[in-house]
Amino acid sequence: MITLASGFAERSGLRVQHSLAPDLPALAPEQDLAIYRVAQESLTNVGRHAQAAGALLALDARDGVVVLRVSDNGRGIDEHAAVDAGGLAGMRERALLIGGRLAVGRREPTGTEVVLEVPVGTRS
């Protein structure tokens, strides 16, 4: 994830902070891949649509759930677009395939936030 954040920052010119918990639980390979792809698509969307100066990529675990959070300080997502726009539909599908839950919405005071919650120990 650090390489993803650093590479995106280098290519896009945006400031990307990252916060990765040091003690994340082991996940199934398909869960790892889904988390990575959702993070990748979320950062791509920041670069394409957000008109943001920066983003935050965070990965943490709490109460048996690994939580990916990607947020930006841009213009915020249109609530209608948050329903099932192209890349978002793919992210929702990835979440469902691994027993996870995806939420996308506006962040106050500005920006968008994508949150993927993946139960630990769930195998697809």
C-alpha positions in Angstrom: 0.0 0.0 0.0 2.9 2.4 0.7 4.2 1.7 -2.8 0.7 2.4 -4.2 0.4 5.7 -2.4 3.9 6.8 -3.2 3.5 5.8 -6.9 0.2 7.6 -7.2 1.6 10.8 -5.6 4.6 10.7 -7.9 2.5 10.3 -11.1 -0.3 12.7 -10.1 1.6 15.4 -8.3 -0.9 15.2 -5.4 0.1 14.9 -1.8 -0.8 11.4 -0.5 -0.5 10.6 3.2 -0.7 7.0 4.4 -1.5 5.4 7.7 -1.0 1.7 7.8 -1.5 -0.2 11.1 1.6 -2.3 11.9 -0.4 -5.2 13.2 -2.9 -6.1 10.5 -4.3 -9.6 10.6 -3.6 -12.1 7.9 -6.2 -12.1 5.1 -7.1 -14.5 2.3 -5.3 -13.6 -1.0 -8.6 -12.6 -2.6 -9.2 -10.2 0.3 -5.8 -8.7 0.0 -6.3 -8.2 -3.8 -9.7 -6.7 -3.4 -8.4 -4.2 -0.8 -5.5 -3.3 -3.0 -7.8 -2.8 -6.1 -10.3 -0.7 -4.2 -7.5 1.5 -2.9 -6.1 1.7 -6.4 -9.4 2.7 -8.0 -10.2 5.1 -5.2 -6.9 7.0 -5.8 -7.5 6.9 -9.5 -10.8 8.5 -9.0 -9.2 11.2 -6.8 -6.8 12.0 -9.7 -9.5 12.0 -12.3 -12.5 13.7 -10.6 -11.8 15.2 -7.2 -9.8 18.3 -8.1 -8.0 17.7 -4.8 -4.7 18.8 -3.5 -4.2 15.7 -1.5 -5.5 12.3 -0.3 -5.2 10.0 2.7 -5.0 6.2 2.4 -5.4 4.4 5.7 -5.6 0.7 6.6 -6.5 -0.4 10.1 -8.2 -3.3 11.9 -10.8 -3.1 14.6 -13.3 -5.6 16.1 -12.5 -8.4 13.6 -12.7 -6.1 10.5 -9.9 -4.7 8.3 -10.9 -1.1 7.3 -9.5 0.7 4.2 -10.3 4.4 4.1 -9.4 6.6 1.2 -10.3 10.3 1.5 -9.5 13.5 -0.3 -9.9 17.2 0.1 -11.5 17.8 -3.3 -14.8 19.0 -4.5 -16.8 16.0 -3.2 -18.6 13.3 -5.0 -22.0 14.0 -6.6 -24.4 11.9 -4.5 -26.0 10.5 -7.7 -22.6 9.4 -9.0 -22.0 7.6 -5.7 -24.7 5.0 -6.5 -23.3 2.9 -9.3 -20.9 4.8 -11.6 -18.4 2.7 -13.5 -15.4 2.3 -11.2 -17.6 2.5 -8.1 -19.8 -0.4 -9.3 -16.6 -2.5 -9.7 -15.5 -1.6 -6.2 -18.9 -2.6 -4.8 -18.7 -5.9 -6.6 -15.2 -6.6 -5.2 -16.5 -5.9 -1.7 -19.4 -8.2 -2.1 -17.2 -11.1 -3.4 -15.1 -11.0 -0.3 -18.0 -10.5 2.2 -17.1 -6.9 2.7 -19.0 -3.6 2.7 -18.3 -0.5 0.7 -19.5 3.0 1.5 -18.8 6.1 -0.6 -19.9 9.6 0.2 -19.1 13.2 0.7 -16.7 14.1 3.5 -17.1 17.3 5.5 -16.0 20.0 5.0 -14.8 19.0 1.6 -14.0 15.9 -0.4 -15.0 12.3 -0.8 -14.4 9.3 1.4 -14.4 5.6 0.4 -14.5 3.1 3.2 -14.1 -0.7 2.6 -14.8 -3.0 5.6 -13.6 -6.6 5.3 -14.4 -9.2 8.0 -11.3 -11.1 9.1 -11.4 -14.8 8.5 -14.1 -14.6 5.8 -13.1 -16.8 2.9 -14.9 -16.4 -0.5 
